[in-house]
């Protein structure tokens, strides 16, 4: 077998196996497959490197209940660190997670769905990476909350700006529950 033929087959196999989850032929944005992520997770846990905090965003952590969402916006406390409005409500029900989160970007503020989805992805990622202090404070207190992070800006912000605002919001909540716990 000529070397160029082996190279050609390798290239075809490599790129065809990576495009399982795309709609468009030229879309390489979802270049990583879920099977690759599972292998990476297995490597991480077997490598002996300690995982200090869980950075997943599981279904139990997402707020889906229409009844709880209505109650959250009706009776919940809130504060705004522009452009993120944080609404929370303490609850006795523990759904497997001390925090259940709703992330919203109103159509009234951002009219294009692509931009709304981009902002929601960015907000979810920031929350996922920085949720540990709040979760730990709530676990120590033995309480759980429902939390909504609502984007109130009219323009799409950069990831770093969103990160800064959400981290401030989460720190403010953590401090509230740290003070209550002592």
Buried (B, 14 or more C-beta within 10 A) or exposed (E): EEEEEEEEEEEEEEEEEBBEEEEEEEEEEEEEBEEEEEEEEEEEEEEEEEEEEEEEBEEEBBBEBEEBBEBBBEEBEEEEBEBBBBBBBBBEEEBEBBBBBBBBBEEEBBEEEEBBEBBBEBBBBBBBBBBBBBBBBBBBBEBBBBBBBBBBBEEBBEBEEBBBBBBEBBBEBBEBBBEEEE
